[in-house]
C-alpha cells in the first residue's frame, strides 16, 4: 500500500517496493491493489497488464478498457506501458463515509476473445480530517446546589477518518472544580461529562470558562477544541434522571410510519415546576434522524415518521435530553440505539456486459456468447443470488467470479432446426419470499453450408412424343436446400456422357437457374426409345455441396410411318405394288387366292394394319373379299362363266394411327378353267385353306388366354395406382403422360417392322428392352417355302397372326 510521506529518495524506494509487493498479490482470480486517499494525479497503482497476463502489444487491438461502477474516472490505465495510475483526487470519506472497508471495483474488459477481469483497489485512509466539535462554544448551567461527583454531559467531537485516525482522546484545561469523565463502550461512541470535584458557590464564582481539546490517533496528530462556558445557577438543584442510560430497539426496514419505537422514562426529585420534565432531541442529533423519528415532549414516546432502508443506514444513535422546567432548567441525557433489520425488499439486478453475436452453427462447445453480472443490495441470504437459464436451450451459465457468469455454448447448433433462440436469464435471491429479475437475450444462429440440395425423389420418369420441336420444354427438376442465402442458391447442370456416338448435351440441356430441361432436337422413337441421364444440383456455398437426380425420358411413338408392302406379298411371286394371280374357276366359296403382306415401322396401334377392298368404279359386285386384318383375298362364292376372265382388285392397307396412313396394292386375277391352272397355284390354294382352318382354332384359345392375362394385369395396375396415388405427376411441355398398359383388341394382329429396332439408352450398361411382345406359335403351313425368304420373321409375317399383347414393365 502507498502512503504519502515527506522524505528523501530512500523513503520513495521503500514506498515503491511496498507498492510492487501489494500489486503482485492476487487471489481467486482477482487482482488487488491499494492506494492512499488524496494521492496526486499520476500516482502509480500497479502494472495491471502484466498482473493480468496481458501483453502490452495486444491492449489496443483487443480493445482494452476499464469500467468503474459509479466511480467516475478516478483511476486510469496507460495503454502504452499497462500501468494503472491515479487520474483524479480520491477522497475516501466522500466515497465510503465511515465504512471500515473502502474499495474501488474495476472491470477490465478485452475482446477477441472476450474476457473480463476483476480488479479491486483498496483506498487507504490517511489522517486528513481533524476532530470537529459541532459548536465552538458549549454552555452549561449548573446549580450551585449540585453535589460532588455530579456529572454534566458534554458533547464530544467527530472525526471523519476511521480506525486509529478517528480514535479520539480528550483533555480538559486545568480546573479546581471539574474533571473530565469519559465513558467508553464497544458499540457506542465515547460519552463525555464534567464531574464536579469541588462544591460550587455562585457568589464566589458565577461563571467558569474551560477549554476541551480532542486529539486523534493519526500521525501527525490533529486536534480540535471547544470552549465550555459554565454558568453557576442557584436553587433548582435536581436534574431529571432516566431509568436507563441506553435504550436498544430493533426495527424491520419495512416498519410502517407512526410505529412506536420506544417510550423514555425519566424522573426529577424536585417538586412543582422544577420537577416537570420535557423530552427533546439533543442538539447534536443529525438531520436524517430528525426526518425519520419524532419525540413527544411530554410522554417521551419516540415514533417513526420516515422510511427505513437497511441498505442506506443500518443503525441510528439518538441522543435524547430530559430538561425540567426549573429556573434555571436542569437536564440529563440518554441514548437510544435503533438497529435496522434487513428485509428482502430489493430484487436482483442483471447486466449484460458483452455479446458475441451472431454465433455460427458450427461453433465449438464452450464458446463464450455473453458476460452477465448480477447484484442484490440486500445482505445475508437476501443478497445471495443464483442464476438460471430458460429450459430447452443449447446454452449454459458458467460462474467465472462471485456474481459474474459467462453464457457459453453447451450443445451443437443447427440453424435449419432453430435459427434463433430467446434466452431468458433469471436471477433469484435467497430471501423468503424470494425476489427475482430476468434479462432476455436474442441469440441468432449464423448459417453454415452443411446441407446439400436434395430432390423430392431419386429419379423421375418423363414421357415425350417423338418429332417434338427443337428446344421443347420436357420437364422441370427442382432441388431444395435448407440452408440460407448463398448457401441455398441452387444451380443445375447435366452430368455429361455419351449416347452412342453423340454427346448427351446434343440431345438435352438444362437451365442453370430454373432447372427446366429442354430437348434440343426432334426425338425419333424408332431410333431411341429411352434416354436416361443425370442432372446435378449444386449450391453456392463454400465449399459447394451437390446431389444428382436420374431422368428417364421415354420417347412415345407417333404415327409418322405409312404401311409398306413387302416385295414378296403377292401369291404369284411378283413384286412391287401390282401382282398377277391365276385362279381356277372351279374353286369353292371361301377359297384363298392371294395374300397381301405389309409392314409399318411404327409400333402399337400405329403399326396395327387393316385391309380393305376398294370397289371398282361402275363394276358389279366383286366375287372376292379381303380379310380385314389378315390381308388374305378369298372368294365370296363359287365362280362361274359370267365372271369376267380378268379381275382387277385394289386393296387399301391402313394403320390405326391418328391420322391414319395408308398404302395401296393392285392384284390382277386371271380366271382359268380347272385344267389350265398351274400346279403351283393349286398347291398354294390348298395349303392356304388348310392353314386357315388350323389358325381359326388357335385364335379361339389365344383370345381366351389374352382376356385372362389382361384381367390380371388390370387388377395389378389398379393396386399399383392406389399405392402411388400420392406421388406428384411428372409433366412436360410436349404432352408426356404416365406409363400405360396397351392391349390389342380381340381380333386383328400387330405387324412387325423389320426396320424398327427397340433401343433403350441409359446411363450405364447396354441397351435394355422395356417392351415385351408375346406371339403364338403357328404350325407350319404349305407356304413354308415362301416363309424361307424371311426366316427371322416367319411367325410375325404370317397373315393369320393373332393379336399381340405389349406391356410396359
FIROZA-718457 format. One record per residue (C-alpha): residue number from 0; x, y, z. Coordinates in steps of 0.02 Angstrom, whole numbers. Example, Ala and Ser with C-alpha at 12.3 -4.5 7.8 and 13.67 -1.06 7.14 Angstrom:
2
- seq_c1_c2_c3
- 0_615_-225_390;
- 1_684_-53_357;
END
This chain:
809
- seq_c1_c2_c3
- 0_0_0_0;
- 1_55_179_-31;
- 2_59_321_94;
- 3_120_495_57;
- 4_270_539_161;
- 5_388_681_168;
- 6_561_615_148;
- 7_706_583_34;
- 8_749_459_-101;
- 9_760_315_25;
- 10_579_339_76;
- 11_521_338_-105;
- 12_612_174_-141;
- 13_533_96_13;
- 14_361_152_-44;
- 15_387_83_-220;
- 16_442_-84_-150;
- 17_287_-93_-42;
- 18_180_-46_-191;
- 19_252_-184_-302;
- 20_226_-309_-162;
- 21_43_-259_-145;
- 22_12_-259_-333;
- 23_76_-436_-351;
- 24_-50_-509_-229;
- 25_-196_-591_-317;
- 26_-318_-722_-265;
- 27_-469_-813_-327;
- 28_-447_-737_-498;
- 29_-450_-556_-434;
- 30_-307_-430_-431;
- 31_-292_-321_-276;
- 32_-205_-153_-262;
- 33_-205_-19_-130;
- 34_-182_167_-141;
- 35_-191_304_-8;
- 36_-327_433_-23;
- 37_-281_608_-83;
- 38_-141_535_-190;
- 39_-80_653_-326;
- 40_-125_635_-509;
- 41_-14_507_-594;
- 42_24_409_-435;
- 43_75_231_-480;
- 44_-52_99_-426;
- 45_3_-60_-514;
- 46_61_-144_-675;
- 47_-113_-204_-716;
- 48_-75_-275_-890;
- 49_70_-380_-826;
- 50_-28_-441_-673;
- 51_-173_-494_-783;
- 52_-59_-590_-900;
- 53_-88_-475_-1049;
- 54_44_-420_-1173;
- 55_66_-233_-1197;
- 56_56_-252_-1387;
- 57_-119_-328_-1377;
- 58_-200_-196_-1266;
- 59_-257_-85_-1409;
- 60_-303_-222_-1536;
- 61_-406_-313_-1405;
- 62_-498_-152_-1355;
- 63_-430_-149_-1178;
- 64_-543_-42_-1070;
- 65_-578_-13_-885;
- 66_-751_16_-813;
- 67_-783_76_-636;
- 68_-960_61_-571;
- 69_-1014_232_-511;
- 70_-836_289_-475;
- 71_-806_404_-623;
- 72_-630_416_-688;
- 73_-532_409_-525;
- 74_-412_281_-598;
- 75_-345_263_-774;
- 76_-230_144_-871;
- 77_-87_198_-982;
- 78_-107_85_-1136;
- 79_75_113_-1184;
- 80_151_34_-1028;
- 81_0_-53_-947;
- 82_14_45_-784;
- 83_-139_88_-677;
- 84_-123_263_-605;
- 85_-223_393_-509;
- 86_-316_505_-628;
- 87_-409_621_-509;
- 88_-425_660_-324;
- 89_-483_515_-215;
- 90_-572_562_-55;
- 91_-605_408_49;
- 92_-732_495_159;
- 93_-828_550_6;
- 94_-825_376_-70;
- 95_-863_267_80;
- 96_-907_380_225;
- 97_-862_298_388;
- 98_-861_121_320;
- 99_-713_20_380;
- 100_-682_-52_207;
- 101_-669_57_55;
- 102_-627_-13_-116;
- 103_-645_37_-298;
- 104_-701_-112_-403;
- 105_-643_-109_-582;
- 106_-697_-218_-727;
- 107_-562_-241_-858;
- 108_-638_-296_-1023;
- 109_-544_-357_-1176;
- 110_-613_-428_-1339;
- 111_-552_-557_-1469;
- 112_-587_-666_-1375;
- 113_-696_-577_-1247;
- 114_-631_-585_-1067;
- 115_-674_-495_-905;
- 116_-552_-470_-762;
- 117_-596_-401_-591;
- 118_-480_-282_-503;
- 119_-505_-217_-326;
- 120_-413_-58_-274;
- 121_-420_-27_-87;
- 122_-419_156_-36;
- 123_-317_177_123;
- 124_-365_310_249;
- 125_-243_449_295;
- 126_-263_569_438;
- 127_-328_715_339;
- 128_-476_763_448;
- 129_-456_842_621;
- 130_-583_814_760;
- 131_-727_936_744;
- 132_-848_996_878;
- 133_-1021_1041_818;
- 134_-1013_1212_903;
- 135_-869_1323_950;
- 136_-942_1351_1122;
- 137_-1046_1244_1238;
- 138_-1146_1323_1376;
- 139_-1183_1228_1537;
- 140_-1297_1289_1676;
- 141_-1253_1207_1841;
- 142_-1344_1250_2002;
- 143_-1236_1283_2148;
- 144_-1327_1154_2249;
- 145_-1261_1009_2148;
- 146_-1171_879_2248;
- 147_-995_824_2224;
- 148_-965_689_2094;
- 149_-1113_754_1995;
- 150_-1090_732_1809;
- 151_-1137_854_1672;
- 152_-1141_789_1493;
- 153_-1033_873_1363;
- 154_-1046_847_1176;
- 155_-895_762_1102;
- 156_-805_789_937;
- 157_-824_695_773;
- 158_-680_638_661;
- 159_-721_594_479;
- 160_-574_472_470;
- 161_-581_291_526;
- 162_-479_172_630;
- 163_-334_243_726;
- 164_-352_409_637;
- 165_-526_427_714;
- 166_-479_365_888;
- 167_-504_521_994;
- 168_-431_567_1162;
- 169_-495_715_1263;
- 170_-406_832_1382;
- 171_-480_971_1490;
- 172_-393_1129_1538;
- 173_-342_1130_1723;
- 174_-486_1170_1844;
- 175_-515_1156_2031;
- 176_-699_1118_2010;
- 177_-714_997_1867;
- 178_-629_847_1794;
- 179_-666_759_1631;
- 180_-755_589_1643;
- 181_-754_477_1488;
- 182_-868_325_1470;
- 183_-817_205_1330;
- 184_-925_68_1250;
- 185_-888_-55_1109;
- 186_-1050_-16_1019;
- 187_-1068_169_1060;
- 188_-960_321_1045;
- 189_-874_393_1197;
- 190_-986_487_1318;
- 191_-907_643_1395;
- 192_-960_726_1554;
- 193_-889_851_1679;
- 194_-876_779_1854;
- 195_-893_902_1998;
- 196_-744_891_2115;
- 197_-772_1045_2219;
- 198_-934_1123_2278;
- 199_-991_1272_2180;
- 200_-1026_1443_2252;
- 201_-1118_1558_2133;
- 202_-1074_1710_2237;
- 203_-890_1668_2230;
- 204_-879_1602_2053;
- 205_-1033_1637_1945;
- 206_-951_1576_1785;
- 207_-812_1458_1732;
- 208_-726_1451_1562;
- 209_-642_1286_1517;
- 210_-557_1225_1358;
- 211_-596_1047_1297;
- 212_-469_976_1173;
- 213_-497_822_1062;
- 214_-343_737_985;
- 215_-350_596_858;
- 216_-230_448_845;
- 217_-160_487_675;
- 218_18_533_631;
- 219_39_676_635;
- 220_-94_706_766;
- 221_-235_827_730;
- 222_-341_911_861;
- 223_-497_1016_888;
- 224_-556_1122_1034;
- 225_-716_1190_1107;
- 226_-745_1316_1245;
- 227_-854_1262_1391;
- 228_-944_1411_1468;
- 229_-1014_1355_1637;
- 230_-1142_1463_1722;
- 231_-1174_1425_1906;
- 232_-1359_1433_1949;
- 233_-1446_1447_2110;
- 234_-1596_1347_2183;
- 235_-1656_1206_2065;
- 236_-1528_1078_2113;
- 237_-1601_912_2050;
- 238_-1588_861_1867;
- 239_-1702_733_1784;
- 240_-1643_553_1790;
- 241_-1675_421_1654;
- 242_-1723_243_1702;
- 243_-1593_180_1575;
- 244_-1438_259_1509;
- 245_-1458_167_1342;
- 246_-1619_106_1257;
- 247_-1596_-29_1124;
- 248_-1728_-57_989;
- 249_-1734_-170_834;
- 250_-1846_-120_687;
- 251_-1879_-202_520;
- 252_-1840_-89_374;
- 253_-2020_-111_317;
- 254_-2091_-40_480;
- 255_-2237_74_443;
- 256_-2243_259_482;
- 257_-2314_303_653;
- 258_-2247_146_735;
- 259_-2196_171_916;
- 260_-2009_146_932;
- 261_-1990_160_1122;
- 262_-2051_261_1271;
- 263_-1922_351_1378;
- 264_-1943_357_1566;
- 265_-1863_496_1669;
- 266_-1896_569_1843;
- 267_-1848_729_1937;
- 268_-1832_735_2128;
- 269_-1885_915_2132;
- 270_-2063_968_2159;
- 271_-2179_1080_2064;
- 272_-2114_1163_1906;
- 273_-1937_1108_1942;
- 274_-1997_927_1932;
- 275_-2091_941_1766;
- 276_-1990_860_1627;
- 277_-1983_900_1442;
- 278_-1905_773_1318;
- 279_-1813_831_1162;
- 280_-1679_775_1044;
- 281_-1503_830_1082;
- 282_-1430_973_982;
- 283_-1306_855_900;
- 284_-1439_740_825;
- 285_-1412_743_635;
- 286_-1544_792_509;
- 287_-1578_616_444;
- 288_-1632_561_620;
- 289_-1748_711_637;
- 290_-1827_665_469;
- 291_-1860_485_520;
- 292_-1904_499_705;
- 293_-2003_615_817;
- 294_-2015_626_1007;
- 295_-2165_676_1110;
- 296_-2101_811_1229;
- 297_-2224_763_1368;
- 298_-2236_573_1361;
- 299_-2062_533_1297;
- 300_-2131_423_1155;
- 301_-2020_408_1003;
- 302_-2112_363_842;
- 303_-2058_326_665;
- 304_-2107_461_539;
- 305_-1994_417_391;
- 306_-1943_267_289;
- 307_-1807_149_348;
- 308_-1686_73_223;
- 309_-1561_-54_285;
- 310_-1456_-32_128;
- 311_-1432_154_168;
- 312_-1420_157_358;
- 313_-1403_4_466;
- 314_-1421_88_637;
- 315_-1467_255_718;
- 316_-1391_327_878;
- 317_-1511_456_951;
- 318_-1461_573_1092;
- 319_-1612_624_1197;
- 320_-1617_759_1332;
- 321_-1735_770_1479;
- 322_-1749_952_1539;
- 323_-1851_1010_1688;
- 324_-1947_1173_1697;
- 325_-1849_1245_1841;
- 326_-1761_1410_1832;
- 327_-1635_1385_1775;
- 328_-1685_1217_1696;
- 329_-1588_1060_1733;
- 330_-1561_919_1609;
- 331_-1496_744_1587;
- 332_-1474_635_1436;
- 333_-1485_456_1372;
- 334_-1454_366_1208;
- 335_-1573_267_1100;
- 336_-1489_139_984;
- 337_-1606_87_842;
- 338_-1542_-60_739;
- 339_-1625_-86_569;
- 340_-1657_-267_519;
- 341_-1641_-315_336;
- 342_-1794_-369_237;
- 343_-1789_-444_64;
- 344_-1854_-288_-22;
- 345_-1729_-273_-164;
- 346_-1740_-382_-318;
- 347_-1578_-438_-401;
- 348_-1510_-334_-544;
- 349_-1443_-409_-706;
- 350_-1322_-330_-829;
- 351_-1256_-399_-993;
- 352_-1084_-325_-1021;
- 353_-1031_-403_-1186;
- 354_-1111_-500_-1329;
- 355_-1033_-604_-1469;
- 356_-1174_-621_-1596;
- 357_-1224_-697_-1711;
- 358_-1148_-866_-1672;
- 359_-1104_-988_-1813;
- 360_-1198_-1151_-1810;
- 361_-1033_-1246_-1815;
- 362_-962_-1154_-1664;
- 363_-869_-1271_-1544;
- 364_-938_-1311_-1373;
- 365_-896_-1191_-1230;
- 366_-891_-1042_-1349;
- 367_-923_-883_-1246;
- 368_-1077_-790_-1304;
- 369_-1105_-658_-1169;
- 370_-1046_-598_-998;
- 371_-1179_-573_-865;
- 372_-1161_-489_-695;
- 373_-1289_-492_-554;
- 374_-1305_-392_-394;
- 375_-1425_-375_-247;
- 376_-1424_-231_-123;
- 377_-1490_-341_17;
- 378_-1375_-432_137;
- 379_-1355_-608_202;
- 380_-1467_-737_123;
- 381_-1572_-597_49;
- 382_-1422_-542_-53;
- 383_-1364_-714_-109;
- 384_-1411_-732_-293;
- 385_-1420_-886_-403;
- 386_-1439_-878_-593;
- 387_-1533_-999_-705;
- 388_-1571_-1011_-892;
- 389_-1735_-1044_-979;
- 390_-1752_-1230_-1017;
- 391_-1725_-1317_-1183;
- 392_-1587_-1202_-1248;
- 393_-1414_-1263_-1301;
- 394_-1325_-1145_-1181;
- 395_-1269_-1145_-1001;
- 396_-1207_-1022_-871;
- 397_-1030_-1040_-804;
- 398_-983_-944_-646;
- 399_-821_-851_-675;
- 400_-818_-750_-514;
- 401_-936_-702_-373;
- 402_-1096_-642_-457;
- 403_-1015_-648_-629;
- 404_-1064_-776_-761;
- 405_-1020_-823_-939;
- 406_-1155_-883_-1060;
- 407_-1071_-1023_-1158;
- 408_-1124_-1149_-1291;
- 409_-1172_-1316_-1213;
- 410_-1230_-1421_-1362;
- 411_-1218_-1418_-1552;
- 412_-1320_-1293_-1652;
- 413_-1421_-1322_-1809;
- 414_-1487_-1166_-1895;
- 415_-1603_-1267_-2004;
- 416_-1693_-1330_-1847;
- 417_-1688_-1169_-1744;
- 418_-1623_-1007_-1819;
- 419_-1628_-900_-1661;
- 420_-1653_-927_-1475;
- 421_-1741_-816_-1350;
- 422_-1634_-845_-1196;
- 423_-1705_-788_-1029;
- 424_-1583_-771_-883;
- 425_-1667_-773_-713;
- 426_-1580_-710_-556;
- 427_-1663_-760_-392;
- 428_-1607_-713_-216;
- 429_-1615_-822_-60;
- 430_-1743_-718_34;
- 431_-1913_-776_93;
- 432_-2011_-744_-10;
- 433_-1876_-736_-142;
- 434_-1868_-597_-272;
- 435_-1809_-619_-449;
- 436_-1762_-523_-605;
- 437_-1746_-578_-785;
- 438_-1646_-524_-937;
- 439_-1687_-580_-1113;
- 440_-1556_-614_-1246;
- 441_-1591_-650_-1428;
- 442_-1456_-767_-1492;
- 443_-1455_-777_-1682;
- 444_-1376_-928_-1767;
- 445_-1274_-891_-1924;
- 446_-1289_-1014_-2068;
- 447_-1151_-1133_-2123;
- 448_-1159_-1230_-2287;
- 449_-1190_-1401_-2210;
- 450_-1338_-1460_-2315;
- 451_-1330_-1518_-2495;
- 452_-1476_-1486_-2614;
- 453_-1599_-1631_-2613;
- 454_-1727_-1688_-2741;
- 455_-1900_-1748_-2694;
- 456_-1862_-1920_-2768;
- 457_-1706_-2006_-2834;
- 458_-1770_-2023_-3012;
- 459_-1909_-1958_-3124;
- 460_-1994_-2038_-3274;
- 461_-2038_-1922_-3419;
- 462_-2140_-1965_-3574;
- 463_-2109_-1863_-3732;
- 464_-2191_-1885_-3901;
- 465_-2071_-1908_-4044;
- 466_-2046_-1773_-4176;
- 467_-2051_-1639_-4042;
- 468_-1999_-1463_-4095;
- 469_-1817_-1416_-4057;
- 470_-1799_-1325_-3889;
- 471_-1958_-1404_-3820;
- 472_-1975_-1399_-3629;
- 473_-1999_-1578_-3572;
- 474_-1977_-1571_-3382;
- 475_-1925_-1462_-3235;
- 476_-1813_-1526_-3096;
- 477_-1811_-1439_-2927;
- 478_-1697_-1467_-2779;
- 479_-1721_-1393_-2606;
- 480_-1578_-1330_-2499;
- 481_-1625_-1294_-2318;
- 482_-1476_-1177_-2293;
- 483_-1495_-989_-2310;
- 484_-1441_-853_-2432;
- 485_-1295_-903_-2544;
- 486_-1286_-1074_-2464;
- 487_-1463_-1108_-2527;
- 488_-1444_-1039_-2704;
- 489_-1452_-1193_-2816;
- 490_-1388_-1209_-2995;
- 491_-1419_-1356_-3112;
- 492_-1311_-1442_-3243;
- 493_-1306_-1601_-3345;
- 494_-1192_-1745_-3296;
- 495_-1112_-1761_-3467;
- 496_-1090_-1930_-3551;
- 497_-1103_-2005_-3724;
- 498_-1260_-2077_-3800;
- 499_-1199_-2192_-3936;
- 500_-1085_-2089_-4045;
- 501_-1152_-1921_-3987;
- 502_-1136_-1818_-3828;
- 503_-1284_-1807_-3709;
- 504_-1282_-1616_-3725;
- 505_-1331_-1632_-3907;
- 506_-1497_-1710_-3855;
- 507_-1549_-1612_-3700;
- 508_-1499_-1460_-3598;
- 509_-1546_-1393_-3425;
- 510_-1568_-1212_-3374;
- 511_-1444_-1174_-3236;
- 512_-1565_-1070_-3129;
- 513_-1740_-1135_-3164;
- 514_-1698_-1320_-3185;
- 515_-1802_-1332_-3345;
- 516_-1748_-1475_-3458;
- 517_-1759_-1446_-3646;
- 518_-1749_-1565_-3794;
- 519_-1627_-1485_-3914;
- 520_-1680_-1587_-4068;
- 521_-1827_-1691_-4125;
- 522_-1826_-1865_-4049;
- 523_-1863_-2020_-4152;
- 524_-1950_-2166_-4064;
- 525_-1888_-2286_-4197;
- 526_-1708_-2234_-4161;
- 527_-1712_-2201_-3973;
- 528_-1848_-2262_-3854;
- 529_-1769_-2218_-3687;
- 530_-1644_-2082_-3644;
- 531_-1578_-2096_-3466;
- 532_-1464_-1962_-3392;
- 533_-1424_-1869_-3231;
- 534_-1446_-1687_-3180;
- 535_-1332_-1614_-3046;
- 536_-1389_-1482_-2921;
- 537_-1255_-1381_-2829;
- 538_-1269_-1238_-2705;
- 539_-1163_-1080_-2700;
- 540_-1086_-1113_-2529;
- 541_-901_-1129_-2491;
- 542_-862_-1269_-2517;
- 543_-1012_-1307_-2630;
- 544_-1119_-1460_-2598;
- 545_-1222_-1555_-2726;
- 546_-1327_-1706_-2771;
- 547_-1390_-1792_-2930;
- 548_-1558_-1849_-2994;
- 549_-1592_-1975_-3133;
- 550_-1714_-1936_-3275;
- 551_-1784_-2075_-3384;
- 552_-1858_-1998_-3541;
- 553_-1969_-2119_-3638;
- 554_-1999_-2068_-3820;
- 555_-2180_-2106_-3866;
- 556_-2220_-2166_-4040;
- 557_-2312_-2054_-4164;
- 558_-2394_-2114_-4323;
- 559_-2259_-2048_-4440;
- 560_-2231_-2203_-4548;
- 561_-2354_-2265_-4680;
- 562_-2378_-2452_-4711;
- 563_-2252_-2527_-4832;
- 564_-2288_-2675_-4946;
- 565_-2165_-2818_-4937;
- 566_-2084_-2871_-5102;
- 567_-2150_-3049_-5085;
- 568_-2329_-3008_-5037;
- 569_-2411_-3074_-5196;
- 570_-2466_-3253_-5209;
- 571_-2400_-3262_-5387;
- 572_-2224_-3216_-5335;
- 573_-2221_-3047_-5420;
- 574_-2150_-2891_-5338;
- 575_-2198_-2708_-5317;
- 576_-2370_-2636_-5288;
- 577_-2453_-2740_-5425;
- 578_-2462_-2929_-5434;
- 579_-2548_-3053_-5550;
- 580_-2627_-3216_-5490;
- 581_-2708_-3356_-5592;
- 582_-2867_-3426_-5511;
- 583_-2964_-3581_-5563;
- 584_-3149_-3556_-5593;
- 585_-3185_-3717_-5504;
- 586_-3136_-3655_-5329;
- 587_-3269_-3652_-5196;
- 588_-3326_-3503_-5091;
- 589_-3200_-3453_-4959;
- 590_-3051_-3512_-5058;
- 591_-2895_-3404_-5027;
- 592_-2825_-3349_-5192;
- 593_-2692_-3224_-5135;
- 594_-2621_-3132_-4982;
- 595_-2565_-2952_-4965;
- 596_-2416_-2928_-4848;
- 597_-2368_-2758_-4774;
- 598_-2269_-2690_-4625;
- 599_-2267_-2525_-4528;
- 600_-2110_-2453_-4448;
- 601_-2213_-2380_-4304;
- 602_-2269_-2477_-4151;
- 603_-2428_-2512_-4057;
- 604_-2589_-2454_-4136;
- 605_-2489_-2353_-4260;
- 606_-2422_-2517_-4331;
- 607_-2588_-2613_-4323;
- 608_-2638_-2636_-4505;
- 609_-2808_-2668_-4582;
- 610_-2851_-2713_-4762;
- 611_-2997_-2652_-4867;
- 612_-3051_-2698_-5044;
- 613_-3090_-2542_-5143;
- 614_-3239_-2562_-5263;
- 615_-3205_-2529_-5446;
- 616_-3300_-2384_-5525;
- 617_-3456_-2442_-5618;
- 618_-3418_-2627_-5589;
- 619_-3532_-2760_-5522;
- 620_-3507_-2834_-5351;
- 621_-3341_-2925_-5347;
- 622_-3342_-3112_-5306;
- 623_-3187_-3082_-5198;
- 624_-3157_-3011_-5024;
- 625_-3004_-2969_-4919;
- 626_-2977_-3015_-4734;
- 627_-2988_-2858_-4628;
- 628_-2832_-2898_-4527;
- 629_-2755_-3044_-4622;
- 630_-2740_-2971_-4796;
- 631_-2800_-3136_-4871;
- 632_-2901_-3123_-5032;
- 633_-3033_-3258_-5043;
- 634_-3189_-3297_-5147;
- 635_-3360_-3249_-5081;
- 636_-3449_-3376_-5192;
- 637_-3413_-3505_-5323;
- 638_-3351_-3434_-5487;
- 639_-3450_-3457_-5646;
- 640_-3436_-3417_-5830;
- 641_-3520_-3248_-5804;
- 642_-3372_-3181_-5708;
- 643_-3250_-3080_-5809;
- 644_-3094_-3178_-5852;
- 645_-2984_-3040_-5783;
- 646_-3020_-2958_-5614;
- 647_-2927_-2803_-5556;
- 648_-2932_-2785_-5363;
- 649_-2872_-2627_-5272;
- 650_-2826_-2666_-5088;
- 651_-2807_-2520_-4966;
- 652_-2687_-2553_-4819;
- 653_-2713_-2434_-4670;
- 654_-2640_-2420_-4497;
- 655_-2737_-2367_-4339;
- 656_-2642_-2207_-4304;
- 657_-2717_-2034_-4291;
- 658_-2723_-1980_-4427;
- 659_-2715_-2149_-4514;
- 660_-2586_-2178_-4651;
- 661_-2617_-2296_-4797;
- 662_-2542_-2384_-4946;
- 663_-2625_-2472_-5096;
- 664_-2589_-2636_-5183;
- 665_-2661_-2693_-5351;
- 666_-2700_-2878_-5380;
- 667_-2737_-2941_-5557;
- 668_-2835_-3104_-5553;
- 669_-2846_-3212_-5710;
- 670_-2989_-3337_-5707;
- 671_-2948_-3502_-5795;
- 672_-3029_-3669_-5816;
- 673_-2978_-3809_-5698;
- 674_-2858_-3890_-5820;
- 675_-2771_-3727_-5857;
- 676_-2724_-3682_-5677;
- 677_-2540_-3706_-5639;
- 678_-2498_-3840_-5511;
- 679_-2406_-3718_-5401;
- 680_-2561_-3612_-5389;
- 681_-2667_-3762_-5340;
- 682_-2544_-3814_-5207;
- 683_-2542_-3637_-5137;
- 684_-2730_-3629_-5130;
- 685_-2744_-3798_-5046;
- 686_-2610_-3755_-4918;
- 687_-2691_-3588_-4879;
- 688_-2859_-3669_-4844;
- 689_-2781_-3796_-4725;
- 690_-2683_-3658_-4634;
- 691_-2839_-3551_-4618;
- 692_-2936_-3693_-4536;
- 693_-2793_-3726_-4413;
- 694_-2773_-3543_-4368;
- 695_-2958_-3518_-4329;
- 696_-2945_-3647_-4190;
- 697_-2785_-3570_-4124;
- 698_-2862_-3395_-4119;
- 699_-3006_-3452_-4008;
- 700_-2888_-3516_-3873;
- 701_-2773_-3367_-3892;
- 702_-2915_-3242_-3867;
- 703_-2968_-3330_-3706;
- 704_-2788_-3327_-3641;
- 705_-2766_-3142_-3684;
- 706_-2927_-3093_-3593;
- 707_-2872_-3188_-3436;
- 708_-2699_-3107_-3437;
- 709_-2775_-2936_-3470;
- 710_-2892_-2951_-3321;
- 711_-2747_-2998_-3207;
- 712_-2644_-2850_-3271;
- 713_-2788_-2727_-3243;
- 714_-2805_-2783_-3061;
- 715_-2617_-2765_-3038;
- 716_-2620_-2590_-3115;
- 717_-2763_-2534_-3001;
- 718_-2669_-2592_-2847;
- 719_-2509_-2506_-2905;
- 720_-2603_-2343_-2941;
- 721_-2679_-2343_-2767;
- 722_-2506_-2358_-2689;
- 723_-2434_-2220_-2797;
- 724_-2583_-2100_-2795;
- 725_-2491_-1978_-2682;
- 726_-2339_-1965_-2797;
- 727_-2334_-1799_-2895;
- 728_-2358_-1816_-3082;
- 729_-2213_-1786_-3199;
- 730_-2264_-1669_-3336;
- 731_-2178_-1588_-3482;
- 732_-2223_-1459_-3611;
- 733_-2232_-1586_-3752;
- 734_-2377_-1683_-3679;
- 735_-2293_-1831_-3590;
- 736_-2407_-1945_-3495;
- 737_-2397_-2086_-3369;
- 738_-2348_-2262_-3410;
- 739_-2495_-2353_-3489;
- 740_-2543_-2533_-3524;
- 741_-2579_-2565_-3708;
- 742_-2687_-2712_-3759;
- 743_-2742_-2763_-3931;
- 744_-2921_-2800_-3974;
- 745_-2992_-2973_-3983;
- 746_-2962_-2980_-4169;
- 747_-2827_-2921_-4286;
- 748_-2641_-2926_-4272;
- 749_-2488_-2818_-4240;
- 750_-2374_-2806_-4390;
- 751_-2189_-2815_-4359;
- 752_-2070_-2697_-4445;
- 753_-1902_-2761_-4496;
- 754_-1836_-2584_-4494;
- 755_-1897_-2548_-4315;
- 756_-1769_-2575_-4179;
- 757_-1808_-2557_-3995;
- 758_-1665_-2462_-3914;
- 759_-1652_-2404_-3732;
- 760_-1511_-2282_-3692;
- 761_-1473_-2269_-3508;
- 762_-1332_-2202_-3404;
- 763_-1248_-2370_-3378;
- 764_-1238_-2539_-3463;
- 765_-1300_-2598_-3634;
- 766_-1471_-2551_-3702;
- 767_-1616_-2644_-3624;
- 768_-1793_-2680_-3684;
- 769_-1938_-2612_-3584;
- 770_-2066_-2689_-3707;
- 771_-2108_-2873_-3715;
- 772_-2208_-2948_-3860;
- 773_-2296_-3115_-3849;
- 774_-2345_-3206_-4012;
- 775_-2422_-3377_-4034;
- 776_-2327_-3518_-4115;
- 777_-2406_-3564_-4280;
- 778_-2397_-3733_-4359;
- 779_-2304_-3739_-4522;
- 780_-2416_-3724_-4673;
- 781_-2399_-3762_-4852;
- 782_-2321_-3592_-4882;
- 783_-2167_-3636_-4779;
- 784_-2057_-3619_-4927;
- 785_-2124_-3447_-4954;
- 786_-2079_-3402_-4774;
- 787_-1900_-3454_-4800;
- 788_-1871_-3293_-4891;
- 789_-1879_-3206_-4720;
- 790_-1832_-3336_-4589;
- 791_-1815_-3212_-4447;
- 792_-1996_-3153_-4456;
- 793_-2085_-3310_-4506;
- 794_-2218_-3311_-4370;
- 795_-2247_-3124_-4366;
- 796_-2266_-3107_-4554;
- 797_-2396_-3244_-4567;
- 798_-2562_-3174_-4623;
- 799_-2660_-3257_-4482;
- 800_-2551_-3197_-4337;
- 801_-2663_-3174_-4187;
- 802_-2665_-3013_-4080;
- 803_-2505_-2968_-3989;
- 804_-2501_-2902_-3809;
- 805_-2373_-2766_-3767;
- 806_-2340_-2723_-3584;
- 807_-2230_-2589_-3503;
- 808_-2126_-2670_-3366;
END
